[in-house]
Amino acid sequence: MFTLSWLHGFDFEKRKLCSPYRLNPIDAAIPTWAFIVLQVLFMYYPYILSKVFLIATIVMTCVMRDCSKAINQRLSELDERAKRVSRNFRVGEEIDSLTKDLEVLIGHRAVLFQFLQQWNHAFGWILFLSYGVDVCGSAGMLAVLVSGTERSRYVVAAKLIGSVGFVTFATALYAPLALATEENSNVREVANDLRSMCIDFPVKFTAAEFIHMDRKSIVATFMLLASFSLLLIELLAEERSAAPASHSNWTVNA
């Protein structure tokens, strides 16, 4: 996608590295090689770093989801054991064993919550900025896709791949965070205290304590981008249909 973006931004078959590159809308020009260096340092390098951060977050999320699955599986086993508790002389030992195992699971769940709270406090704003940039980038690529004003022989591939890529970055890449949240909420009713704890202290990723990275947020982002594209298509269609009418009126008056 980076290569297609460069090919879309430059006509390298017509431009040399030392030729001037005009910085529109600023009335200034710099060598093409200098513009490439600036683009790499202030556009692609930060973008790659943000994706490295997101990949590390996804890996950590997968580990947390596996931990939640293990806790839920253990809870299911305790639930089955609780149903099989019989009224005999060993019922006291069975209940004592269930209580101890449940205390261990509650402690593990508390560790997950504390860890994610610290992570949200330290990296929540970075997640918020990464998510916001992905959404704004998706909106910009969709605007370029539906406007059809650029002229290049690479325009179709660059626009389509860029739009699909940015929409994927803004939605699908954050799906593991939502799945981890759902896995932590999937608690068996083996203990009311543990269920209340999971409801009152949910394990979920938050972006700057403003956006909760769950299924609803991802679906809402996708619907927002789709609505933005449809609205932009309608506005451009109205503008293009009004342009010939105004031109014909001007011709009649002349």
Order of alpha helices (4+ residues) and beta strands (2+ residues): alpha-beta-beta-alpha-alpha-alpha-alpha-alpha-alpha-beta-beta-alpha
